[in-house]
Amino acid sequence: QVQLVESGGELVQAGGSLRLSCAASGRTVGSETMGWFRQAPGKERDFVAAITWSGGVTYVADSVKGRFTISRDVAKNTMYLQMNSLSPEDTAVYYCAARLGPIAVQRAYYSYWGQGTQVAVSS
């Protein structure tokens, strides 16, 4: 089992930045892919970005490319999402997820999920 705990969500003004963290524990994470998804009120949970734990290969959704950066610190078992130039459209609950295998954008392929952290961007 993998336990995931997100943190870093808060209220921020449009144009601002936030860094979300996802701390992983419970088992060796060396073979996993970890990702970020987000869910706005009344909408589906959408893929944001993912990273392979061992090689650090990343994939970022077109909707946030150029503004969001995903990274991980292997020594700390922690994944990050640096979010810049935030807009009200980025308001959502952000979820951390993990899966065994390569990067995937479908949420059904991820077996482990955190509880989510709320990001609110005011205009």
N, C-alpha and C positions, 0 to 999 in steps of 0.2 A: 504494500500500500504506500501511496505517496500522499502526504499532507501538504496542502498549499495554503499560504496565508498572504493575502494582499494587504497593502497599506499605501498611504500617500494621497488618497483621494481627498479633495476638498473643494471649496468654492473659490473660483478664480475669475478675474475679469478677462474679457475678450482680449486676445493678443498676448496673454500671459503664458507661463510655462508651469508644468508640473512634472515630477518624476514619480512614477508608481513603482513599487517593489513587490516582488512575490518570493517569499521564503519557502523553500521546499525542504521537507524532512520525511523520514520514515523508511527510506531505502536508498540505495545508490542510484543516482540519477544519470549516470554516465551514458545510458543508451536511449535516453528519452529526447523527444522534441517537446519544447514548452512554447506556449502561445498565449496571446492576449486576445480576448473577445470583448465586445461591448454590447450592451442592450439598453436602448433608449425606451422610455415609457411607450407602451403600445406597439413596440416594434420587435422584430426578430433579433436574436443574439447573433451579431455579425463578427466575422473574423477581422482582426486588426493587424496582427503581426505574429511571427513565430521564429524560433531559433533552435538549432540543433545543439544539444548540450555539449557533445564532445567536440564538434568541429566549429561551432559558432557560425554556421551558415544561417543566413537570415532571409526572410521573405516578408514584405510589408504590403498591405493592401493599397491599391491605387488611391483610395480616398484619403489616405493619410501620408502617402509617400512624400518625402521632402520636409515633413513636419514632425513625424514621429520616428524615433529610433529605438530599436530593441537591442538589448545586450544582456550578458550574464556574467556573474562572478562565480567561477567554479569553486573557488576556495570557500566562499560564503554560502554556496548552494542557493544563490539568489538571482532572480531575473529582474530586469528593469525595463520600464517603458518611459523614455524621455519624450515628453509631449511639448512642442513649441507652437507658437502662433495659434493658440487655442481659439475656437469660435463656439458660439452657443450650440452649433450642430454637433459638437463633440460631447455635449452633456449626455451622460449615460452611466450605468453601473458597469465597471470594468472588471472582467473576470480573468483570472489566471487559470491555465489548463495545461495538462501534460498527457503525453501518449508515448507508447513504445513504437518506434518506427520513424520514418522520415516526415518532413513537414507536410501538413495537410491543412486545408482551409475549411473543411467541413467540421462543424462542431461535434457531429456524431462520432468522429474518429478519435475524440479525446476522452480518455477514461476517467481522469481525475480533474476535479474542479475546486477552486477556492470559493469562498463565500461572497466575494465581490467587494469592490470599494467604489463609493459614489464620487463621480466627478461632475461638478456643476460649473458651467461657464456663463457668466452674466454679460449682457451686452452693454 
